[in-house]
C-alpha cells in the first residue's frame, strides 16, 4: 500500500466540495481556483479542473460568463446557480457529519 496514493485519493475525494465552496464566495476565474487549491495543498492541474467545471455546469450547479480582458483573451468567470447553492449546503452537512464521525473514531 502506498501512502502517497492514498493521500492523493483523499484529496480528490473533496475536490468537488472545495471547488463549489470557492465559487460560492463570488465570481471566480479558473486560474484563481487553481492557485487557492494549490495554496491549500490540494494539488490539481488544469487537465483535472476544466473537465470538472464542465461536469458541474452540465449538472446545473455552476454557470459562467465571459469577461473581456485587457491583457489577453476573454476569461470565463464561474458562479454557483441556485441549484449549486442547494447542492453545496447538502455537501456541507455531509462534510460536517463525516468530520465529526471521523474525529470520534480517530481521536
N, C-alpha and C positions, 0 to 999 in steps of 0.2 A: 504494500500500500504506500502511495506517495503522498506525503503531507501537502506539498505544493499543489498537486492536482485537486485535493480535497478543498484546500483554501480557495482556489480559483472557482470551483463549483459553488461554494458557499456564497462568494461574491456575485457570481452570475445569477444566483437564485434571488437576490434582492435588487438586481439591476433595474428591472421594470418599475418597481416601487420607488427607487431613488430618482429615476428619470421623471416619473409623474410628479414626485414631490418637488423637484426643481422647477418644472414647468408651472406648477400650481402657484408659484410665487409671482408669476407675471411673464410677459413675453420674453422668450429666450432664444438665442441663436445656438445652433448645434455645437459650434466650437467652444462656446462658453460652458455648455453642459459637459463637454469632454474635459475641459480644464477643471471644473468643480469636482467631477468624479475622480479624476487623476489626483487632485489635491487631497481627496478623502481616501486615497489608496484603493479605490475601486477602479482597477485598470481596465480600460475599454478603448477600443480603436474605432475609427470611423466606419470600418467594414462591419462592425457589430452594431454601432449606434444607428446608422441610417436605415438599415432594414428593420430594426426595432421601431423606430419612429414611423416608418411606413406602415408597419403592422398595427401600431397604436392608432394611426389616422384611419386606416381601413376599418378598425373596430369602432370608430366614432368617439374615441377617447381624447384625441388631440386634433387640433386644426393648425393651419399655418397661414401666414400671409407673406407676400413678397414685399421687401422694403428696399428701395434704391440705396445704393452705397456710393459715397464719393470716391472711395478708394478701390473700387472694383465692381464686379458684377452684383446684381441684386442678391439679397440674403433672405432666407426663409426664417421667420420668427414664429416659434411654436407657442400655442396656448392650449389650456385644457378646455374641453367642451363641458356642458352641464353634466353629461353622462360621465365624462372623465373625472369630474369632481366627486360624483357619487361613488364611482369605482374606487377612487383613491381613499375616500372615507372608509369603505369596506376593507381595503388593504391595511389602513392604519389600525383598525380594530383588530384585524387578524395578526398584524405585526406585534401589537401590544400584548395580546394574549400569548403569542409564541415566545416573546421575550420573557414574560412572566413565568410561563411554564418551564422554559429552558433554565432560567435562573433558579427556579425551585429545585431543579434536578442537579445542576452542576455546582451550586453553592452550598 
